[in-house]
Amino acid sequence: MQIYKGKRMHGKVGMGPVKVFDRAVVYKAYKTTITDRVAELERLRKAYEHTDAELYEIAKMAKGRIGRKEADIFDAHRMLLTDDNFRGEIKDMIVGESVCAEYAVSEVADKYVEFFKNSPSVEMQARAADIKDVSDRIIANLMGKRESLTLREPAIVLAEELSPSEVISLEKKYARGIVVTKGSLNSHAAILARAADIPMVVIEDESIFETKNGVRAVVDGVKGLFIVDPDLPSYERYVEKLREQSKNSEDLHLFMDKETVTSSGKKVVLLTNASSITDVEECNRYHADGIGLFRTEFLFMGNADPLSEQEQYKIYVNVLKKADGKPVTFRTADLGSDKKVDYITIPKEDNPALGLRGIRLSLLHRDFFKIQIKALLRAAAVGNLKIMYPMITSVSEMKQVQEIVEECKQELDKRRVKYAVPKQGIMIETPAAVMIAEELAEVSDFFSIGTNDLTQYALALDRQNGSLMDFMDPHHPAIVRMIEMAVKGAEAHGIEVGICGEMAMDPSFLKKYAELGLDYMSVNPTNILQIRKNISNMP
């Protein structure tokens, strides 16, 4: 028996024979000189058409298997395929250097991949895999060959890396798990694996490729383990885990249309987190009570220019309409650290997590901040909206925010634009905010305790550092006490207080939340059913 420890991407367990997938040689494009540039460009055009048709079919398949939200990844792939800059550079290389189309696609794509891989933003890094996926598909069509990842019997796929289209091609009835040596929690491959409910781990150890095809193995996505040739006690233990997992999955579907109530009938407000308009559809699908955290920073990322007030207003109104009257809490742009945009310059920082981010960045770039505030105030006149501010560490910061809101109101009044002033709250995510929670409650309408950053700052651990995952303990007594202090601070002034982040999804803490008197929890949509079931068993 060989046990490999890595990073968990999806918390399920899978068991089956190993299938090693190696496509490294398939898309190798060699440099060859061509004489007929027109013919080469025509060959490239046909490859584009063929690739677009493939991506259309993959997107359609994805919508049927995992839902519209995740399938949007492949619509983005099709957009990349028609990108003028991407195609223009390939054409220029063919015409200018008289090289074959395969080589031109490979060279241009590699440049883009390198650029995105070196981005400090994990979301931008995920784009590197998208570009590689699309370019590999174009090259395969040019070469007239493609190694597809098709399973015809149950297996655990072992690979260096999987593209989004390769993950979605896996049929759930055969895919027992995925083990890769490269990947992150935010990669599109990991997102799709979670959506398809396939256990997945990342093992950054090349020696796993010594594993032979067909050998029995276990993927433990709960503990982040890859167990090759398990001994009999381990095998029997995981067989029992799989039985429990299967039964639990069947039980959860019974809670799809139910209210979130305890066994005594007490209603619990269960909200979802969102990063895009399509995430709101998931809120409705799982019958959540609203959006407890809409991360607006993702609306700004990936754009060459900042969104205008009118563009933002339309997006916020669209979200509110999709929410169908349910409350939506928009967090103002939490940019900085690992989330950057081209049009806001942030000096190089030795430790970005402790640098210019969140409300600090917004207060420094007041014009950018005011545009968002005005758009949110206008949208508040249309629907059930709240505004929440990230990384507040002092009363003075909140007072500066309030001054800016007043300025925005005056400017909207001058323009005779309709608006409303919604409730405005604070993210409690630093020890400093916890220690002055009672004072912050005086200048706030509600609190949302962000346990991910709170854990990071309280334990002095960079949560982007994968090697520190084992030390990232949200159950640490200090974290629990800080949550208690924040709740007491809110209660002292009678404001609402909820919780979001990983701890909000931890079933072992549900009883504690009830004891604390939290007003709501905000979790990822895929965790709604499990939490609803757990709450139904509470007195």
C-alpha positions in Angstrom: 0.0 0.0 0.0 1.3 3.5 -1.0 -0.3 6.6 0.5 0.2 10.1 -1.1 -0.9 13.2 0.7 -2.0 16.3 -1.3 -4.6 19.0 -1.6 -8.3 18.2 -1.6 -10.3 19.7 -4.5 -13.6 18.0 -3.9 -14.6 16.4 -0.6 -15.9 13.0 -1.8 -14.4 9.5 -1.8 -13.9 7.3 -4.9 -12.5 3.9 -5.5 -11.5 2.0 -8.7 -8.7 0.9 -11.0 -6.2 3.5 -12.1 -6.1 4.8 -15.7 -3.0 6.8 -16.4 -3.7 9.5 -19.0 -0.7 11.0 -20.8 -1.3 13.4 -23.7 2.1 15.2 -23.6 3.2 14.0 -27.0 -0.1 14.4 -28.8 -0.1 18.2 -29.3 3.6 18.7 -30.0 3.8 21.1 -32.9 7.1 21.2 -34.8 8.3 24.2 -36.8 8.1 23.6 -40.5 8.3 26.0 -43.3 5.4 26.5 -45.7 5.3 27.9 -49.3 1.6 28.4 -49.8 0.4 30.9 -47.1 -3.1 31.2 -48.5 -3.6 27.4 -48.3 -2.2 27.4 -44.8 -4.6 30.1 -43.6 -7.5 28.2 -45.2 -6.4 25.0 -43.3 -6.4 27.1 -40.1 -9.9 28.5 -40.9 -11.3 25.0 -41.2 -9.6 24.0 -37.9 -11.2 27.0 -36.2 -14.7 25.9 -37.5 -14.2 22.3 -36.4 -13.0 23.5 -33.0 -16.0 25.8 -32.6 -18.4 23.0 -33.5 -16.7 20.7 -30.9 -16.9 23.4 -28.2 -20.5 24.0 -29.0 -21.3 20.3 -28.5 -19.2 20.2 -25.3 -21.1 23.3 -23.9 -24.4 21.6 -24.7 -23.3 18.4 -23.0 -22.0 20.4 -20.0 -25.4 22.2 -19.5 -27.1 18.8 -19.4 -24.6 17.2 -17.0 -23.7 19.9 -14.6 -25.9 23.0 -15.2 -25.7 26.3 -17.0 -23.4 28.1 -14.7 -20.4 25.7 -15.1 -21.1 25.3 -18.8 -20.4 29.0 -19.3 -16.7 28.0 -19.1 -17.1 26.5 -22.6 -18.9 29.5 -24.0 -15.9 31.5 -22.8 -13.7 29.0 -24.7 -15.7 29.8 -27.9 -15.2 33.5 -27.3 -11.4 33.0 -27.0 -11.5 31.1 -30.3 -12.9 34.2 -32.0 -10.7 36.7 -30.2 -9.2 39.2 -32.8 -5.9 39.6 -31.0 -5.3 35.8 -30.5 -6.2 35.0 -34.1 -4.4 38.0 -35.5 -1.1 37.1 -33.9 -1.4 33.6 -35.3 -2.1 34.9 -38.8 0.7 37.4 -38.6 3.2 34.6 -37.6 2.1 32.3 -40.5 2.3 35.1 -43.1 5.4 36.9 -41.7 7.5 33.8 -40.9 6.1 31.2 -43.4 5.6 28.7 -40.6 2.9 26.0 -40.4 -0.4 26.8 -38.6 0.3 24.2 -35.8 3.5 25.9 -34.8 2.0 29.4 -34.9 -0.9 28.4 -32.7 1.4 26.7 -30.3 3.8 29.7 -30.0 1.1 32.3 -29.6 -0.8 30.2 -27.1 2.3 29.5 -25.1 2.9 33.3 -24.8 -0.6 33.9 -23.5 -0.4 30.9 -21.1 2.8 32.1 -19.6 1.3 35.6 -19.1 -1.7 34.3 -17.3 0.2 31.7 -15.2 2.4 34.5 -13.8 -0.6 36.7 -12.8 -1.0 37.2 -9.0 -4.7 36.6 -9.4 -5.8 32.9 -9.1 -8.8 33.7 -11.3 -6.5 34.9 -14.1 -4.2 31.9 -13.6 -7.2 29.7 -14.4 -7.4 31.4 -17.8 -4.0 29.7 -18.7 -5.7 26.3 -18.6 -8.5 27.6 -20.8 -6.1 28.9 -23.5 -4.1 25.6 -23.4 -7.4 23.7 -23.8 -8.5 25.7 -26.8 -5.1 25.8 -28.5 -4.6 22.0 -28.0 -7.9 21.4 -29.6 -7.1 23.6 -32.6 -3.7 21.9 -33.0 -5.3 18.5 -32.8 -7.7 19.4 -35.5 -4.9 20.7 -37.7 -2.9 17.5 -37.2 -6.0 15.3 -37.7 -5.6 13.5 -34.5 -6.8 13.8 -30.9 -6.4 11.5 -27.9 -9.7 11.7 -26.1 -10.2 10.9 -22.5 -13.0 8.4 -22.7 -13.9 5.9 -19.9 -15.8 2.8 -20.8 -15.5 1.2 -17.4 -15.0 2.6 -13.8 -11.6 4.2 -13.2 -9.6 6.8 -11.3 -7.9 9.1 -13.8 -4.3 9.9 -13.1 -2.7 12.7 -15.1 -0.3 15.6 -14.9 -3.1 18.0 -15.6 -6.7 17.8 -17.1 -8.3 20.5 -19.2 -11.8 21.6 -18.6 -13.1 19.8 -21.7 -11.4 16.6 -20.6 -13.0 16.8 -17.2 -16.5 17.4 -18.6 -16.0 14.4 -21.0 -15.8 12.0 -18.1 -19.1 10.2 -17.5 -20.0 10.2 -13.8 -21.0 6.6 -13.8 -17.4 5.6 -14.7 -15.3 8.5 -13.2 -14.4 7.3 -9.7 -11.9 10.1 -9.1 -9.3 12.4 -10.5 -5.7 12.7 -9.4 -3.4 15.3 -10.9 0.0 16.7 -10.1 -0.9 20.3 -11.2 -4.0 22.3 -10.2 -5.6 24.7 -7.8 -9.0 24.9 -6.0 -10.0 27.8 -8.3 -9.0 26.1 -11.6 -11.8 25.4 -14.0 -11.0 21.7 -14.0 -11.5 21.7 -10.2 -14.7 23.7 -10.5 -16.1 21.3 -13.1 -15.1 18.2 -11.0 -17.0 19.6 -8.0 -20.0 20.4 -10.2 -20.0 16.8 -11.6 -19.5 15.5 -8.1 -16.2 13.7 -9.0 -13.7 13.3 -6.1 -10.4 15.1 -6.9 -7.0 15.6 -5.3 -3.8 17.3 -6.4 -0.6 15.4 -5.5 2.5 17.4 -6.2 4.7 14.3 -6.3 5.9 13.0 -9.7 6.5 9.6 -8.2 2.8 8.9 -8.4 3.3 8.1 -12.1 5.1 4.9 -11.0 1.5 3.7 -10.4 0.6 1.1 -13.0 -2.6 1.0 -15.1 -5.3 -1.2 -13.6 -4.0 -1.2 -10.0 -6.8 -0.6 -7.4 -6.7 2.8 -5.7 -8.7 5.2 -3.5 -9.2 8.9 -3.9 -10.1 10.5 -0.6 -11.2 14.0 -1.4 -12.1 14.6 2.3 -8.5 14.2 3.6 -6.7 14.9 0.3 -5.3 11.3 0.0 -4.5 9.0 -3.0 -4.1 5.5 -1.7 -2.6 3.0 -4.2 -3.2 -0.8 -3.7 -4.9 -0.3 -0.2 -4.5 -3.2 2.3 -7.6 -5.2 3.3 -8.6 -3.1 6.4 -8.2 0.1 4.4 -10.2 -1.3 1.5 -13.0 -2.5 3.7 -13.1 0.9 5.5 -13.5 2.8 2.3 -16.1 0.4 1.0 -18.2 1.3 4.0 -17.5 5.0 3.5 -18.8 4.7 -0.1 -22.0 3.0 1.1 -22.6 5.9 3.6 -21.7 8.5 0.9 -24.2 6.9 -1.6 -27.0 6.8 1.0 -26.3 10.4 2.1 -26.5 11.6 -1.5 -29.9 10.0 -2.0 -31.1 11.5 1.3 -30.0 15.0 0.3 -32.3 15.1 -2.8 -35.3 14.9 -0.4 -34.3 18.3 0.9 -34.3 20.1 -2.5 -37.7 21.7 -2.1 -37.9 21.9 1.7 -37.6 24.8 4.0 -34.6 25.2 6.3 -36.2 24.4 9.7 -35.1 22.5 12.8 -37.0 19.4 14.1 -39.0 21.7 16.3 -40.0 23.9 13.4 -37.7 26.9 14.0 -36.8 28.6 10.7 -33.1 29.1 10.0 -32.1 31.8 7.4 -29.8 30.0 4.9 -28.3 32.2 2.2 -25.8 31.5 -0.6 -22.6 33.1 -1.8 -22.3 34.3 -5.4 -19.7 35.7 -7.8 -21.7 36.1 -11.0 -25.2 36.6 -12.2 -25.5 32.9 -13.0 -24.7 32.0 -9.4 -28.1 33.5 -8.4 -29.9 30.8 -10.4 -28.3 28.3 -8.1 -29.7 30.2 -5.1 -33.2 29.8 -6.6 -32.5 26.1 -7.6 -31.7 25.1 -4.0 -34.5 27.4 -2.6 -32.1 29.4 -0.5 -33.4 32.6 1.3 -31.2 35.0 -0.7 -27.7 36.0 -1.5 -25.6 36.7 1.7 -22.5 37.6 -0.2 -22.2 38.8 -3.8 -18.5 39.3 -4.6 -18.6 42.2 -6.9 -14.8 42.2 -7.5 -15.2 39.4 -10.0 -17.3 41.7 -12.2 -14.3 44.0 -12.6 -11.6 41.4 -13.2 -10.7 40.4 -16.7 -11.8 43.8 -18.2 -9.4 46.2 -19.9 -11.3 49.2 -18.6 -13.4 49.9 -15.4 -17.1 49.3 -15.6 -19.1 52.6 -15.8 -21.8 53.5 -13.3 -24.5 52.6 -15.9 -22.9 49.3 -16.7 -22.7 48.4 -13.0 -26.2 49.6 -12.4 -27.6 47.3 -15.1 -25.7 44.3 -13.7 -26.9 44.9 -10.1 -30.5 45.3 -11.3 -30.2 42.1 -13.3 -29.0 40.3 -10.2 -31.9 41.6 -8.2 -34.4 40.6 -10.8 -32.9 37.1 -10.9 -33.1 36.9 -7.1 -36.9 37.4 -7.5 -37.4 39.6 -4.5 -35.0 37.7 -2.2 -32.4 39.9 -0.4 -29.0 40.3 -2.1 -26.0 41.6 -0.2 -23.4 43.2 -2.5 -19.9 43.4 -1.1 -18.0 46.3 -2.6 -15.0 45.4 -4.7 -12.5 43.5 -2.5 -9.6 44.0 -4.8 -5.9 43.7 -4.0 -3.9 40.8 -2.7 -4.6 38.0 -5.2 -7.3 39.9 -7.1 -6.0 42.7 -9.3 -7.2 44.7 -12.3 -5.1 46.4 -14.9 -6.6 49.9 -14.4 -5.7 50.2 -10.7 -2.0 50.3 -10.1 -0.8 48.6 -6.9 2.9 48.8 -6.1 4.7 45.5 -5.7 4.2 44.2 -2.2 6.2 41.6 -0.3 3.1 40.4 1.4 0.0 41.3 -0.6 -2.4 39.7 1.9 -1.3 42.3 4.4 -1.1 45.1 1.9 -3.3 47.4 -0.1 -6.6 45.5 -0.4 -10.3 45.8 0.3 -11.6 49.0 1.8 -8.0 50.4 1.9 -7.8 50.3 -1.8 -11.3 51.7 -2.3 -10.6 54.7 0.0 -7.4 55.4 -1.9 -9.1 55.2 -5.3 -12.2 57.2 -4.3 -13.4 58.0 -7.8 -13.5 54.2 -8.6 -15.3 53.6 -5.3 -17.8 56.3 -5.8 -18.9 55.0 -9.2 -19.7 51.6 -7.5 -21.5 53.3 -4.6 -23.7 55.4 -6.9 -24.6 52.3 -9.0 -25.5 50.4 -5.9 -27.6 53.3 -4.4 -29.5 53.5 -7.7 -30.1 49.7 -7.8 -31.4 49.8 -4.2 -34.4 51.8 -5.5 -35.3 48.8 -7.6 -34.9 45.7 -5.4 -34.0 44.2 -2.0 -30.4 45.2 -1.7 -27.8 45.6 1.0 -24.2 46.9 0.8 -21.3 45.4 2.7 -17.8 46.7 3.0 -14.7 44.4 3.2 -11.7 44.5 5.5 -12.9 47.3 7.8 -10.5 47.5 10.8 -11.5 50.8 12.4 -14.4 53.1 13.1 -12.6 55.9 11.2 -12.6 53.8 8.0 -16.4 53.3 8.3 -16.9 57.0 8.9 -14.9 57.8 5.7 -17.2 55.4 3.9 -20.3 57.1 5.2 -18.9 60.5 4.1 -18.4 59.1 0.6 -22.0 57.7 0.6 -23.2 61.2 1.5 -21.2 62.7 -1.4 -22.7 60.1 -3.8 -26.2 60.9 -2.6 -25.7 64.6 -3.2 -24.3 64.0 -6.7 -27.3 61.8 -7.5 -29.7 64.5 -6.2 -28.1 67.0 -8.5 -28.6 64.7 -11.4 -32.2 64.1 -10.2 -31.6 60.3 -10.3 -33.7 58.0 -8.3 -32.0 56.1 -5.6 -32.5 54.6 -2.1 -30.2 54.2 0.9 -30.1 50.5 1.8 -28.7 48.8 5.0 -24.9 48.9 5.1 -22.8 46.4 6.9 -19.3 45.3 7.7 -17.3 42.2 7.0 -15.7 41.1 10.3 -12.5 39.4 9.0 -9.6 40.7 11.1 -8.8 40.4 14.8 -8.8 44.2 14.9 -12.5 44.3 13.8 -13.3 41.6 16.4 -11.7 43.5 19.2 -13.8 46.7 18.5 -16.9 44.9 17.3 -19.1 46.9 19.8 -17.8 50.2 18.5 -18.2 49.1 14.8 -21.8 48.0 15.6 -22.6 51.6 16.4 -21.7 52.7 12.8 -23.1 49.6 11.0 -26.5 48.0 10.2 -25.2 44.4 10.2 -22.2 42.2 10.5 -21.0 39.3 8.3 -18.2 37.3 9.9 -15.8 36.2 7.1 -14.2 33.1 8.7 -11.7 32.5 5.8 -9.8 35.7 6.2 -10.4 35.8 10.0 -8.7 32.4 10.3 -5.8 33.6 8.0 -5.1 36.7 10.0 -5.7 35.3 13.5 -3.3 32.3 12.8 -0.8 34.3 10.7 -1.2 31.9 7.8 -1.4 32.9 4.1 -4.4 30.9 2.8 -3.1 31.1 -0.8 -0.1 29.0 0.3 -1.0 25.4 -0.4 1.8 24.0 1.9 0.1 25.6 4.9 -3.3 23.9 4.4 -2.7 21.5 7.3 -2.2 24.4 9.7 -5.3 26.3 8.5 -7.6 25.3 11.5 -10.9 27.2 11.6 -11.8 25.1 14.7 -8.9 26.8 16.6 -10.2 28.0 20.0 -9.1 31.5 19.2 -11.3 31.6 16.1 -14.3 30.4 18.0 -13.8 33.0 20.7 -13.5 35.7 18.1 -16.8 34.7 16.6 -18.4 34.9 20.0 -16.9 38.3 20.6 -18.2 39.6 17.2 -21.7 38.3 18.0 -21.8 40.0 21.4 -20.6 43.2 19.8 -23.5 43.1 17.3 -26.0 42.2 20.0 -25.0 45.1 22.2 -26.5 47.4 19.5 -29.2 45.2 18.2 -27.8 44.7 14.7 -28.0 41.5 12.6 -24.9 39.2 12.5 -24.3 36.3 10.2 -21.4 34.1 9.1 -19.9 33.2 5.7 -16.8 31.3 4.7 -15.7 27.7 5.2 -17.0 27.6 8.8 -20.5 28.4 7.7 -20.4 25.1 5.9 -19.1 23.1 8.8 -21.9 20.8 10.1 -20.0 20.3 13.4 -20.5 24.0 14.2 -24.3 24.2 13.5 -25.2 23.6 17.2 -22.6 26.3 18.2 -24.2 28.8 15.7 -27.6 28.1 17.2 -26.2 28.7 20.7 -24.6 32.0 19.6 -27.8 33.3 18.1 -26.5 34.0 14.6 -29.2 35.5 12.4 -28.1 33.8 9.2 -25.5 31.7 7.4 -24.2 32.2 3.9 -22.7 29.2 2.1 -21.8 27.9 -1.3 -24.9 26.6 -3.2 -23.7 23.0 -3.4 -23.6 22.9 0.4 -27.2 24.0 0.9 -28.8 20.5 0.9 -26.3 19.0 3.4 -26.7 21.9 5.8 -30.4 21.9 5.4 -30.5 18.2 6.3 -28.2 18.7 9.3 -30.4 21.6 10.5 -33.5 19.4 10.2 -32.0 17.1 12.8 -31.4 19.9 15.3 -33.9 20.4 18.1 
